[in-house]
Amino acid sequence: MLHTEDHKRYGTRAFLRLELTDDAVIVVVHELGPLQVRDESQEGRDAWHTWQEQLEPPALTDDLATTYAPSGERREVGPGGSPSTVRTPMKATVSWRFLPPPPAEACRWTVDARWTVERFPG
């Protein structure tokens, strides 16, 4: 796992980490959505699912100019916790799976042309 030192949010997105596996690169981001009262109603759950379905994958590049593409697989996790009567932003931690697998020679990845993480040899 590679973490950034820049945890600044740009717009509605913050980058959390990059996971390098044998078969993919996984980019994990935190997203903020529109304000909503968090309740346990079906309408509230539907609104959250509709919002998270429209999320766009981040852009991913590396120092070898590898062309990465989202695989179509992603996982999103909502905030959990107790219902509230206060309007707060919808939230999700989203893991995006990218192909191809990371080249062994790659050392630096950039997410959304904003955040950079490095893998050091050794």
N, C-alpha and C positions, 0 to 999 in steps of 0.2 A: 504494500500500500504506500502510496506517495501522497503527502499532504502539502498544501500550500501554506505559506506564511501570510499570504494576503487573504484575509477572510472578509474583505469588504464586499458588501452587496452592491451589485450594479443593476439598477432597475429592480426587478422582482426576483433576481437570482443571486445566490451565493454558492460558490464552489466549495465542496467539502473535501473530496479526495478522489484519487485515481487508483484503480485496482488493476494490476497487470496479472492476467492469468495465461495459461498455456493456449487458450483458445479465443481470447477476446481481451479488449480493454474496456473497463467499466468506469464510467464517469458518474460520480455521485454529487448531486446538487440539491440545494434547498430552495424551494419556490414559494413565493407569496402570491396570493390571489386576491380577489375582491373581498370587501367586508361582508360578513354574514354573521347572524346570530347562530351560535353553535348549539344545536339541539339534537335530539335523537329521532327527529321525525324523518319519514321517508323523503319528504321534500328537501330537507337539509342534506341527506345523504346523496340524493340525486343531483343536487346543485354542486356538491363537491366532486362527484364523479364526472359530471359534464365539464367542470372547469379543468380537472386534471387530464381529461381526454384531449383537450386542445393544446396542451403544453408541447412546445417544440424542443427537439433535442439540441444540446449545445453543439458547437463546432469543435472538432478535435483535429489537431495537427501535431506532428513531431519534427524533430530536427533532421530527419531523413526524408522529409516531404512525402511520407506515406499517406495514401488516400484512405481515410477511415470513413466508414458509413455506418449509421445506426442499423443494427440487425433487425429492428422491429420488436425486440424483446426489451422490456423495461419493467421495473417494479416501483410502485409508489406506496409510501406509507404516510398516513395522515397523522395529525398531532396527538390523537388519543386524549385522555383526560376526561374531565367532567363537563357536562353541558354548561352553557353560560347564557345569560340574557344580554350580555354586552356584545356589540358588533365588533368582531376582530377579523383580521385577514385570514382567508383560507390558507392552509399551509400543507406542504408535502415535501418529504425527502424522496427524491426520484433517482433511481439507479438506471442509467442508460447503457446498454451493451453495444459496443462497436466492434466491427470487423474490418480488416483482418486482425489476427493476433499481433501483439507487439513484436516488432523485429528485435532480435537480441542485441543489435548494435545501437538501437535508439536509446538516447539518454535524457531527452527533454521533450515534454509534451506541453502544448498550450491549449487551453480551453477558452472558447469564445473570444480569442485574441486578447484576453485580459489576464488570465491566471496562468502561471507557469510552474511546473513541477519538474524536478530532476531526479534521475536514478544515477547513483554514483557506483562506478565499477567496484567490485570487491565483494 
